Amino acid sequence: MVAVPSARGAYLAEARPRTDLETESWRLLREEWAFDPTARAEWEDWERRRSRVQPQMVRSLRRFIAGGMGLEQFRATFDRRTRTDWDAFALKGASGAMFLNALVKHADHPVKLARRLRAALRAPATVDGAAESLAEFVAAVAPPALPLDEGDRTGTEHAPSDGSVAQPVHAAFFATMCWHLQDPDRWPAFQPSSRRVLHDEEELFTPTGDPVRDYLLFREAFLSLAAALSLTVWQLEHLCWWHAARTPDTAGDLMVYDENAPRRRPRSAVRSDVGRPRRLTSSAAESRPARSMVRETPPPYVPYTQPPSLDHTHVQWLLAKVGHQLGCQVWVAANDWHRKWGDEPLGTLSVPTLPPLGMSPDSQRLVAMIDVVWLTGVNHVAAAFEVEHTTSIYSGLLRMADLAALAPNLSFPLYVVAPKARLAKVRRELARPTFRALGLDRRCRYFASEALLRALPSLTRWATGPDAIEKLAEAGNDD
């Protein structure tokens, strides 16, 4: 018996409560998804296909669990059908049919394996039961790594190149997907796109490396968010897939495409009009015909090893250095002076006091709180930068909005610098009616911190003034 925490709270103590601002940001994303006619058509096709095959899959699964179907018959049926009409749930890959094939093929005791599978695949009645069942199953079948024959890899683009397949996430995904088939509203699908988007958007889910704990943390965040957005679990799953698929950095990693589907889904040019929310309908008559559905297969569990990225302090340091290189004096927000990049405190790159800017005291105070300000002449602001790497993007924009409201005639450019993966979120935040009413969507521009790093050689060698930074930026109201 694998020991697991006996109380639901013990497993979910790491779950972070969602704030109202984070919920509002997700509502904006939901409205953008609802306004995309291609996404709407894909979702309707997705739901039709799933609704048609789910009862068939559940009947087969329950026959096996009840002992009316043998292990080999269950494996063969699952393998054959998930390659064709049962592919609506993305179960033919390394964590689905391939995983089951390997388990059965290399089982030392098929009878014991069948008994273990029947216990693990039955949808649990409680979270505590889920924790215990999943922990026992993962511990029993994940180690040691199970080899896959070449024939087992048919139909997937994500089979590991080294021939190994049985990792903890494969077992966790397979078991929880069987729970999902039986009771989708209580056990959401542990799909890579859903996990990644919940992590990237406000970090509602942060993986720990333990797939059992991660699934339960994911479930808590996912179901809570679906309720807050008034979405079904399938709708929220599709929203996450849609958002991940239009992000170039993640689309290729997460998606396995049908034979006739394009290799990459283009970025959507449809932007949300947040003043006119639309409800998803059952008809797609006004939409373009749905393309072949894209399927995803979970990669080996990493848990979300993100590529190394610039952090907040590093970007402030870069902006200060570039500002000096372009002939500006630089102000760094005083509360960040103690932060260091390398061995250099940010305070050593800043003027000791922000000179009077000819503004009201409140406006002067707000400018002093901006992360990095470039100054030319005696008291002229050449550019102001909010770096949004670890904080809510809304907070920085709110500071800029307050400044725009207090000083509507200010003429210096405002910039948001964020990781490339968060630029779509910046665009959504600028679409808020409050910001649009102040014209912030026209006055505030943004660019990726990665683009700043790439542009350093040309900026430091050829640029002659602070206007050079404009080439990196795009206006908030651009498509």
KAJORA-V708034 format. One record per backbone hydrogen bond with DSSP energy under -1.0 kcal/mol. NH is the residue of the N-H (numbers start at 1). CO is the residue of the C=O. If there is no record, write none. Layout:
BEGIN
nh=NH co=CO
nh=NH co=CO
END
This chain:
BEGIN
nh=11 co=7
nh=12 co=8
nh=15 co=12
nh=23 co=19
nh=24 co=20
nh=25 co=21
nh=26 co=22
nh=27 co=23
nh=28 co=24
nh=29 co=25
nh=30 co=26
nh=31 co=27
nh=32 co=28
nh=33 co=29
nh=34 co=30
nh=35 co=31
nh=40 co=36
nh=41 co=37
nh=42 co=38
nh=43 co=39
nh=44 co=40
nh=45 co=41
nh=46 co=42
nh=47 co=43
nh=48 co=44
nh=49 co=45
nh=50 co=46
nh=51 co=47
nh=52 co=48
nh=53 co=49
nh=54 co=50
nh=57 co=53
nh=58 co=54
nh=59 co=55
nh=60 co=56
nh=61 co=57
nh=62 co=58
nh=63 co=59
nh=64 co=60
nh=65 co=61
nh=66 co=62
nh=67 co=64
nh=68 co=63
nh=74 co=70
nh=75 co=71
nh=76 co=72
nh=77 co=73
nh=78 co=74
nh=79 co=75
nh=80 co=76
nh=81 co=77
nh=82 co=78
nh=84 co=81
nh=86 co=81
nh=87 co=84
nh=89 co=86
nh=90 co=87
nh=96 co=93
nh=97 co=91
nh=98 co=93
nh=100 co=96
nh=101 co=97
nh=102 co=98
nh=103 co=99
nh=104 co=100
nh=105 co=101
nh=106 co=102
nh=107 co=104
nh=113 co=109
nh=114 co=110
nh=115 co=111
nh=116 co=112
nh=117 co=113
nh=118 co=114
nh=119 co=115
nh=120 co=116
nh=121 co=117
nh=130 co=126
nh=131 co=127
nh=132 co=128
nh=133 co=129
nh=134 co=130
nh=135 co=131
nh=136 co=132
nh=137 co=133
nh=138 co=134
nh=139 co=135
nh=140 co=136
nh=141 co=137
nh=142 co=138
nh=148 co=163
nh=153 co=150
nh=154 co=151
nh=156 co=153
nh=163 co=160
nh=165 co=146
nh=167 co=165
nh=170 co=167
nh=171 co=167
nh=172 co=168
nh=173 co=169
nh=174 co=170
nh=175 co=171
nh=176 co=172
nh=177 co=173
nh=178 co=174
nh=179 co=175
nh=180 co=176
nh=181 co=177
nh=182 co=178
nh=183 co=179
nh=186 co=183
nh=187 co=183
nh=191 co=189
nh=195 co=191
nh=196 co=192
nh=197 co=193
nh=198 co=194
nh=199 co=195
nh=200 co=196
nh=201 co=197
nh=202 co=200
nh=203 co=199
nh=204 co=198
nh=205 co=198
nh=214 co=210
nh=215 co=211
nh=216 co=212
nh=217 co=213
nh=218 co=214
nh=219 co=215
nh=220 co=216
nh=221 co=217
nh=222 co=218
nh=223 co=219
nh=224 co=220
nh=225 co=221
nh=226 co=222
nh=227 co=223
nh=228 co=224
nh=229 co=225
nh=231 co=226
nh=236 co=232
nh=237 co=233
nh=238 co=234
nh=239 co=235
nh=240 co=236
nh=241 co=237
nh=242 co=238
nh=243 co=239
nh=244 co=240
nh=245 co=241
nh=246 co=242
nh=247 co=244
nh=250 co=247
nh=251 co=247
nh=254 co=250
nh=255 co=251
nh=256 co=295
nh=261 co=258
nh=276 co=273
nh=287 co=284
nh=295 co=256
nh=306 co=304
nh=315 co=311
nh=316 co=312
nh=317 co=313
nh=318 co=314
nh=319 co=315
nh=320 co=316
nh=321 co=317
nh=322 co=318
nh=323 co=319
nh=324 co=320
nh=325 co=321
nh=326 co=322
nh=327 co=324
nh=328 co=323
nh=329 co=375
nh=331 co=373
nh=333 co=371
nh=336 co=333
nh=337 co=334
nh=339 co=336
nh=341 co=344
nh=344 co=341
nh=346 co=339
nh=347 co=337
nh=348 co=345
nh=349 co=346
nh=350 co=347
nh=351 co=330
nh=364 co=360
nh=365 co=361
nh=366 co=362
nh=367 co=363
nh=368 co=364
nh=370 co=367
nh=372 co=385
nh=373 co=331
nh=374 co=383
nh=375 co=329
nh=376 co=380
nh=380 co=376
nh=382 co=374
nh=383 co=374
nh=384 co=413
nh=385 co=372
nh=386 co=415
nh=388 co=417
nh=397 co=393
nh=398 co=394
nh=399 co=395
nh=400 co=396
nh=401 co=397
nh=402 co=398
nh=403 co=399
nh=404 co=400
nh=405 co=401
nh=406 co=402
nh=407 co=403
nh=410 co=407
nh=414 co=443
nh=415 co=384
nh=416 co=445
nh=417 co=386
nh=418 co=447
nh=422 co=419
nh=423 co=420
nh=426 co=422
nh=427 co=423
nh=428 co=424
nh=429 co=425
nh=430 co=426
nh=432 co=429
nh=436 co=432
nh=437 co=433
nh=438 co=434
nh=439 co=436
nh=440 co=435
nh=442 co=439
nh=443 co=439
nh=444 co=440
nh=445 co=414
nh=446 co=474
nh=447 co=416
nh=449 co=418
nh=452 co=448
nh=453 co=449
nh=454 co=450
nh=455 co=451
nh=459 co=455
nh=460 co=456
nh=461 co=457
nh=462 co=458
nh=463 co=458
nh=468 co=465
nh=469 co=466
nh=470 co=467
nh=471 co=468
nh=472 co=469
nh=474 co=446
nh=476 co=444
nh=478 co=475
END
